[in-house]
Amino acid sequence: MKQQWTLFKRGRAAIGFGVALVSIGVLLSACAARSGAPAANIEEVLDLMSTSHTRWHTVQGQAVVVWTGTQGQQQEYELDFAVSQPAAARFASVKAHIAPVYDVWMSDGTYIYEINTAAGTYVRSQLPAFALDLSGMENPETGPDPVAIIHPFSMLIPSPVAQYIYPHWFAQQVNGSYQLLGEEEWLGRKVWKVECVTETATSLAWIDQSTGVILRFQQPDYVDFRITSVVFDESIDTEVFTLPADYAQE
């Protein structure tokens, strides 16, 4: 598991859509008013997130993320996404403040493709075996130096959307203090509103009650993430995860 964690850190630093990814140890802020009395307890919600990958088979939709710099400058990115477990996925840049070289990241379950749709070219690499190994999530390591257990497939995905689709890290904040603020709706879906306070940040997440996926994420003056449309467990055409025949390998 520690080797996978190292690969995760290196991979996130090496690839991306042209936008810096947030550290998963720095979370969102609770500035919104607290809503009505929760119908579940926080332990149940954290367990929901820790087992989120077992609660859905496919997900597809669109998301927006806005980054705010130290001087108040903002960058907005819009992305399409589709995932079919265990390891087929497509994350595409729709709108970007800084245009990425590869605007699509795709896995067909065997290979990973970084695609430049404007040029009709791609870079291909083998999907590593660890991406399909969930044993570390089922039997996490324990000891004096705990780390968050990250879904192994999500480690490979350079899009920031992946860390919300696979939200396991949020439920594992070392020295984090959680509070369930109440129940709300987002995109017509019931969500739990959760506050987390760590030594470095206060955070807020809206968590889908059926799947554990984070549908909204805020950290004031840094990041505002929103899934703007989402559908779970509907069939996805395999063409979505298929490289066009006329694309050329770089």
N, C-alpha and C positions, 0 to 999 in steps of 0.2 A: 504493500500500500504506500510506503514512503517513496518507493521508486516512482509509482504512478503520480504522487503529489509533485515530485520534482519535474516529471514530464509535463504536468499541467502548467507549472509556473513558467517553464521554458517555452512551451507552446504558445501560451497567451502573449508572451513578450515578442514572439517571432512573427505571428500572423495576425491579421485583423482587417477590418473594413475601413481603415484609416481613422479610427477613433479609439482613443485610449480607453481600455476597460477599467472599470472600477475595481478596487481591491475588494475581494469578497469578505474581508474582515471589517470593512467600513460600511455601515448600514445607513438606513433612512431615518428621517426625523418626524416626530409626532407633534405637528403644529395644529392639526385639525381638532375640532371639538369632539369630545367623547360621546358616543352614541349609547343606545339602550343597553340593558343588562344582557350579557352574553348567555347563550343557551348551552354552551359547552365550556370545559375548563381549558386552561392554556396547555396542559400536558397532552390533552387529546389533539389539540391543534398542531403542536410540535410533532407528535407522532404521525399525523396526517402528512405533514411536509416530509418527514424522514422516510416515508414509504410512498411518496407521491408517484414514483415510476411504476408502481404496481396498480395504480388506480385509473390508468388510461392506456389506450393502445395507439391512438393517433391524435394529433393535434395540428391545426392549421389556422393561420390568421395573419394579422398585421400588427405591428407595434411601432411606437414612436419613443425615442429617447432624446432628451435635451440635456447637454452638458453645460455647466456654467463655470467659467474660469475664475481665477483669483481677482481679476479686475472687473468681474461682472459680465464679461463677454460670453455669448451663448453660441452653441453649435447644435443643430437639430438634424437627426437622422431618422429615416423611415425605412422599415424593413418588412419584407414578407417572409413567412416561415411555414414549413411543413415538416412534420416528423412522424415517421411510422416505426414503432419499436420493433426490433431492438436497435437497429443502426442505420436506417434509411432517413436522410434528412436533406433539406434544402433551405438555406438562408440567403436571401437576396436583398441587396441594397436597392431601394426604390428612390430614395432622396438622400443626398449626402452633402453636408457642408464642405467636406473634403472628399473629393471623388476617389474611391479606392481603385487600385490597379485591377484587382480581382473582385468583381461586384457580386459574384455568387460563390458560396461554399456549399459543396454537395457531397453526400455519401450515398452510394447505392448498396451499402452493406458489405461490399468487398473492397472497393477503392474509394479514396477521397479525391475530389476534384476542386481545384481553385480555378475559377472560370472568368475570363475576360469576355463578356458577351459582345462588346463593341468590336473587338478584333476577331471573335470567333475562335479563340484559342484557350488552352487549358494546361494546367500542370497536374499530373496524377501521382498519387502515392498510395501504398498499400494501407488499408485499415489495420492498425495494430491489434494483435490478439487481445490485449488488455482491455480494449474498448467494450468487449462483450463479457468480461469477467466481473460479475457482480458479487463475488464471494466476499470481497472486502466490505461491501455495504451490509451484507447479511451477518458478518462476523467481524465487526470493527476492532482494530487494535486498541489496547488500553495501556496506560502507563503514565509517567510523569510529564510527558511532552505531547499532549493530545493535539491532534489536528482535525479539521473538518473532513468528513468522509464525502468526497465529491463523486458524483455519478461518473464512471470512467469514460463513457462516450462523450459526455458534455465537456470533458477536458480538452477535446480536440477541436471544438467548435469555436471559431474566433468571434462570432457575433455576441454582443452583450445580452441578447435575448435568451441565449441558452441558460444563463445562470438563474433566470426566473422560471423557465420551463422545468428546469431541474433544480429545485430550491432547497436541496438537502442541507447545504451549508448554513442556511439562515437559522435552522433549528439547533445548530451546534456551536453557538458562539461561546467561547471560553469566558467565564466570569460574566456572561450576559444575564441581564435581568429582564424577564419578559412579563408583559401584561396584556391580557386580552381586553381590548377596549369596547368591543361590541360587534354587532352584525350590521352589514350594509349590503348594497347591491352595486355591482359593476358589470356593465354590458348585459343587464338583465339576469345576472347570476348572483346567487347569494355568496357573500364573502365574509371572512373573519378579518377584523381590523386589529392588528397586533403591533404593540410597541416593544422595542428592544433597546435597552440601555447597556452599553459597554463602557470600558475605561476611556475610549476615544470618541464615541459617537452615540447619539440617540437616533433611533430609527423607527420607521413605520412601514408596514406592508399590508396590502389587501390580498387575502389568501382565499382562493376558490375552495368552497366547502366540499365540493365533490371530488376534486383531484389533488388539492394541495398546491397547485401551481400559483405562483405570485402573478396576479393580474395587474397590479399597480405597485410602484416602488418610488419612494421619495427620500431624498436627502437634501435639505434646503441648501441653497447656494452651491450645489454641486451636481446633482443628477435628479431628473424627473423622468421616470419610465412609466409608460402606459401601454398595455395591450389594448388596441382600439377595435379589434374584431377577433373572435376566436370560436372555433368549433372543435369539439372533442368527439373521437370515436366514430367519425364518418369515414368511409372508404376514400383513399387517395389514389388517383390513377398512377400506375407505375411510371408513366412517362414523365411525371414530375421529377423523379429521381434518375432519369435516363439522360445521358449526354447526347446532344444532337449529333447525328452521323456526320455532318459536314464540318464539325469543329476540328481544328488541328492541334496536335500536341506540341507544346513548346520544347 
